[in-house]
Amino acid sequence: MSTAIEIQPSAVDPTVLTALGRVFVSELVPDRGLRIGIGDFKIDIDAIILEVDREREKAEGEIFIRSAIDEQVEAEIVLSGEDAEDGRGFDISHLTIQLRATEQRARAEFEASTLSAALKLSCELSLQVFDTGFDVTLTAFDSKLLEIARLLQKRQTSYRLMTIERATGTDFGVLPSILSGEEVHTINFVYRSIVDRVFIDGVRDVKAVVPATEEGMRLFQRLRESPSLEFPPEVVTKTLLGRSIFLGTQTAMITDPYIEEIDRVQEELACGDGHEVTILIRSHTNRAQYSLPEAPRLPLNPWDPRIESLIDLERELDSRLVERYHALAAGSLAGLTDEEKKRVTTRPQLNKPSLLAILMEKLGL
């Protein structure tokens, strides 16, 4: 069963950055252009300021800026600091930014999660308000790796839903706040049916009921000797988020079958008394090969340039997350002796000190 996925925007923490700069509040007005640059990924996001508020939630020393990135994606920026002593402008001490989908729809969630992950994996952010002197660049900030991993998971699921919508002409509308494990599995199955058409996925046990007769024994022998088990073709329709998705004719095959309790089954069939014997067939890997040649197809050039550019970031996003995890792992070994590193990286045993115990010892805890 796949893991449930949380979709709601509140699950993503804002990114807090140290900033030094001055802005003139009078220049921050609605309809003025704003550019957010994510340096490491060479992304420039052009937005339009929708709202500027200094009294929001009566917070002192803050300027709240809400801007539109796309039709259903917004950036919320909070500038924290204080009014300049000379009365000219607002001196910024730090900046908080959060990208979010205004509606939990597949495309909006894909855009918001992609840009949020890029922002959190980047080491450089620039912020510029057009036609003003406000232009700051921020560097060397960090984010929780688990949160980034969840963003990338949400990005993948949103992309797959977006692909299903495009191929089938379905509009899933506003997505639920949480997708269950079963819903995530269905999303993945339908997506792979559309994109891959032939693929490997999980399979449930197969039951066959045969009589304890010579004919039943012959069927058992064929099943026992067969290197694979093919299912009869069937027409498949999946229900996904309340919509029916027709996938056409499906064929499936277990390439590594085995019979559960094979000796018991053989003994029962050898009785020859005609009673019914249940044969339970399983896969050694719990997987089967599925083929759905009639599944819907994506049209040629299905995405506009904006979405295409975000799709193309997948390899780099994954690579940078892996680099962060490697750096974290390397940092956890810093200061350890060769013997301690060997103990840490050796398969743990109950009678050996754990990594946590070694680190606590080094820290004097």
Secondary structure, DSSP 8 states (H G I E B T S, - for coil): ----EE--GGGS--EEEEEEEEE-GGG--TT-EEEEEEGGGTEEEEEEEEEEESSGGG-TTEEEEEEEEETTEEEEEEEEEEE-TTSSSEEEEEEEEEEEESS--HHHHHHHHHHHHHHHH-SEEEEEETTSS-EEEEE-----HHHHHHHHHHHHHHHHHHHHHHHHT----S--SEE-HHHHHHHHHHHHHHHTSEEEEE---EEEEEESSHHHHHHHHHHHH-S-EE---EEEEEEETTEEEEEEEEEEEESSEEETTHHHHHHHHHT-S--EEEEEEEETTSEEEEE-TTS----SS-S-HHHHHHHTTHHHHHHHHHHHHHHHHHHHTTT--HHHHHHHHS---TTS--HHHHHHHHTT-
